[in-house]
Amino acid sequence: MELITMGIFMCLAFVLGRYTSKPKVINKTVKIKPKKVNRDFKLDEATITMLENIDNYDGTSNGQKDIPEEV
């Protein structure tokens, strides 16, 4: 009996909420400005060596270079 009462109440609340609410109209126009990205960056020696190691990787340690330690 409680489930039937609860179901009827939920349906009634849905119908009343659906037809008594006012439609929301949004008339705002938002312009999105693209970010300026600084593309002038330099890679340090360790990063260049790591990228070269990735390119040379064949499943073994052949052709890999040691990464210089930063002070």
N, C-alpha and C positions, 0 to 999 in steps of 0.2 A: 504494500500500500504506500509505503514511504517513497519507493522508487517511482511510482506512477505520479504521485504528487510533485515530487522533485522534477520529473520530466516535463510535466505540464507547466510548472513555474518557470523552468528554463526556456521553454518555447514561448510563453507569454512575455517574458522579459526580452527575448530576442526580437519578437515582433514589435513590441512597444518601443524598444530602442531603435529599431530600424526605421520606423515611420515617424517618430517624434523628433529625431535629430535633424538639425539643419545641415544642408550640404556646405562643406567648407570650400571656399573659392580662394585660390592663391594666385595673386596677380603680380607677384614679385619676380623681377627679372634679375638674375645674378650673373654678372660677367666674371668669368674666371680668367685671371691673368696668368700666363705661363711663367714658371720660375726661370730666373736667369741662372744658368749653370756655368760654373767656372771650369772650362775644359783645358785650361793651361796648367797642367800638373806634370810633375816630373817623377819618374820612378827611381827609387834608390837601387843600389847595386844588388842588395839581397833580393829584392822583388824581381828584378830582371833575371837573376840566376834561378829563382824558383820557377818562373815562367818558362825559361829554357829547359829546366828539368822536366816540366810537365810535357813539353813538346817532344823531348827525347825519350820519354818513358815507353818501354816495350815489354814490361813485365819483369825485367831484371834490373840490376843496379848498373848495368853497362851504360856508359855515356852520361852518367849523372855527375854533376859538379857539386863540390862542397859549398854550402851557403856561408858567406862571410858573416862573422858575428859583429853586431853593432856595439860600439863603445858607449 
